[in-house]
Amino acid sequence: MTAPKGFSPRLPLLAAAALFACACPRTSPPAGARVVVESGGQSHAVEVEVADDDAKRQRGLMFRHELADDRGMIFVFDDEAAHAFWMKDTLIPLDMIFIDEQLRVSGIVARAQPLSLEPRIGGVSRYVLEVPGGWAMRRGVRPGDRVRIDGLPHRPRP
């Protein structure tokens, strides 16, 4: 049997590579999604993955073995409330920075213990930024600091 005219033996390999790339979970943030925390007269930027639905919020940063110092995840909620977080199946310590509707830091949970089921609430928030443990302290982030969120699929309410 001969191949059809115009058929390239590389085509199945390219198709398989494209399917594999689509099936792999994202390990890098979407282009342009970032959070900037204004603290002590300086801007501290973090490229973020966006958790804006129940499935993404439930998975969070579980099963990660590392998180670069300039990377994180922003959890986006429909309403401002006292959102509780736990560290089940989260393998690395994280700082949780709670951000209210006015885009101000409302609280911080520093170096949350991995694999813990203890609920963590850092204040009333509409957003929660998770970054590597110790990130907030190294940058002097404090409640009241201003935050900017760029590149969300939907625009945050100011």
N, C-alpha and C positions, 0 to 999 in steps of 0.2 A: 504494500500500500504506500502511496506517495502522499506527501503533504499537499494540502491545497495551495494553489498559486497565491503568493503574497504572504504565506505563513512563515513566521520566523521561529526557530526552535527556542529563542530567548523569551518569546511572549509568555509562555506558561510560567517561567521563572519570575518575570516582572510582575505578573498578576499575583503570584503567590507572595512575593515580597510586599506588594501593596496591601493585600489582605492581612498579612502578619502585622504590618505597621498600624493598621486601623484597629486590630484586635488587642494590641498591647496597651496596658494602662498608662495614663499620663504620669510622668514623673517630673515634668517641668511645668511651670505655670503657663497659662495662656498668654500670648503676646500682649503686653501692655497692662496687664492686671498688676497693680501694685498699691501698697499702702505707704504713706509717708507720715511719720510721727514727728511733730515739731516739739522739741524738748531742749530747754537750756539754750535757746538761740540757734540750735542746729537742726537740720533736717535729716532724718534717718529713714531710708527707703528700704522696703522689702518687696521682692517679687513674690506674688502670691497665687496659689490655686484658690479657686472660688468654690465654696460649699454653700450653695443657695437653694438646695432642695433637701427633703428628708433623707434620701439615700446617701447623698454626699455628706451631709452633716453627721449621720450615724457612723459612717466609715472614717471620716476625719483623716488623721495622720496615723491610723493604726498600721501595724506591721512594718513601719519604716525603721531601718537600722541607722539612718543618719539623716540630718537635715542641715544643709549649708547655712552659714550665718546670715546670708542675705536672702533667705527663702522662708516661706511660711504658708499659712492658709488663713483666709478670711471667711468666717462663718457669717452669713447674711440671713437675718430673720425678718419676717413680715412685720413684727411688732416689737416694741421696746418692752422688756420684761427682765426678771431675774433668771437668766438662762443658766442651767446647771450643766457642768461638764464632768466627765470621768475619764480615766486613763486606761480603761479596759483594752487590752491588746495593743496598747501604745508602748513601744519599746524604748523610747528616748524621753528624757525630761524635757518639758516644754514650759515656756512662759505663756500665760493666757492674759491678753490685754483686752479688757472689756471697754467697749466704746458706745456712747449713748447716741441718740438721734441728732444731737447738736454737734456730733463728731468731736467729742471730747473724751479723753480717757476717764472712765468712771471707776475703774479698779484694776488691780493686777494680781494674778495668782502666779507667784514666781516658782520656777523649778518644780512643777507638779510631778509627783512621784510616778514613775512608769508602773503599769500593770495594776493600778489601784482602782477600786470601785468606789472610793470616797467621792461624793459629789463636791464639785468646786463651783462656787459662785463668787464672782469678783465685783458684783454691782449690777445695777440695772443697765441693760445694754440692748442695742439693736444689732451690733456687730461684735464679733470676738476674733481677735487676731492671735493665732498661735505661731510662735517663733521658737527657736532653740532655747533651752533653759539657760538663763543668765543674760539673755539678750537685752531685756529691759533695764537691768541694773547696770550693765556696761555702758549704756547710753543715757542713763539718768532719767529714764521715763517715769513720770509721776502722774497721779490723778490730776485732771484738769488740763493736761497737755492737749493741744489741737492735733487733729488727724485729718488727712486727706486720703480719699480712696479713689483711685483712677482705674478706668478700664473695666468696670463692672458691666455685665450684660444689660442690666437695668440701672437706672440712675438712683443713687441713694437719696433719701429725703434729708434735706438740711435741717 
